[in-house]
Amino acid sequence: MTNANRAVRPNGESRPGGALRAAGMTVHAVAICLLAYVASARLTDATGVLLHRAGMAWTDAVLSASMAGFLYLLIVLLWAFSRRGVLRTWVSVGGLSAAAVLVMWMLEGKA
């Protein structure tokens, strides 16, 4: 039988760096949640603007975009935490966030 907790040696002693690894994974999880929130917020804004420009009433566009925002956040978080590589996850979610910010910046007419 294998030991599931890699921070603990088979004889019960804790390995040095186990706490550091746990702290690193905590920072990773918090940072990914923040990046996912930024991406979903910008995608929600872009959805509202696009729906309004497509002819939907402003109030309906805002309500529809707000409902879609919850789905965006759920999808991005599920996707981010299903990935194995930490660096790939950071690059992917960071790139998605940057792309969402760029799209919203372009939709505001500043490009």
N, C-alpha and C positions, 0 to 999 in steps of 0.2 A: 504494500500500500504506500502511495506517495504522500508526502506532506504538502497540503494545499497552501499553507502559509509559507512563502519563500523567505520571509523576514525572520523565520525561526529555524534554527538548525535542528537536525533530527534528535539531538540530545536535549533539546528544550531551551538552549541558550539563544538569545536574540542576536541576530547578525548586526554588525555595525552598518549604518546606512539605511536600516529599515524605516526609521522615522523620517529620514530625509526623503526616501522614495514615496512614503505616504504623503508628505507635505508637497512634494512635486506633483503628484497625481491630483491633489486637492487644488493646487494652483491651476493645473491644466483644466480641470473640470470647470472651475469658476471662469477662467478666461474663455473657454469654448462657449459657455453659456452667454457671456457678454457679447462675444462676436456673433453668435447666433441671433441674439436679440437685436443687435445693430442691423444685421442682414434682413431680418423679418420686418423691422420697423421701416427700413427704406423700401423694401418690396411692397409693404402695405401702402406707403405713401404713393409709390409709383402706380399701384393698382387703382387707387382712388383718382389720381389725375387722369390716367388713361380711360377709366370708365366715364369720367365727367366729359372728357374731350370726345368720347364716342357718342355722346348725346344723352347720357343718363343724368337725371336731376342730381344736383350736388349732394343733397341729403342722402339720397339712395346710394350714390357712389361711395360716400363716406361709410355708410352702414355696411355695404357689401365688402368694401376693402377691410373694414375692421374685423368682419367675420373671417375673411380670407387670411388675415394676419395671424390668427390663432393656428390655422392650418400650416402656414409658412413656418412658424416657430416650431411647431411639433415635428414637421418633416425635417427641418434642418437639424434639430437636436437629435432626433432618432438616427438620422444619417451620420452625424458627426460622432456619436458615441458608439456606432456600430463598426467604425473603422479601427484597424489594429495599430497602425503606425501613428505615433504622436506627432512627428514632424509633418507627415502627409496630412493629418487632420488639421493642423494649424495652417498649413499652406492652403488647403482646400477651403476651409471656412473663412480664413482671412481674405482669400481671393474672391469668394462669393460676397463677402461684406463690402470689399472695395468695389466690385462690379455693381452692387446694388446702390452704393453711394454715388457712383459715377452715373448710373442711369437716372437716378433722381435729380442729380445736378443738371444733367442734360435736359430733362423734362421741365425743369424750372426756367429754361430759356437762357441759361448762363453760358452755354457752350456755343 
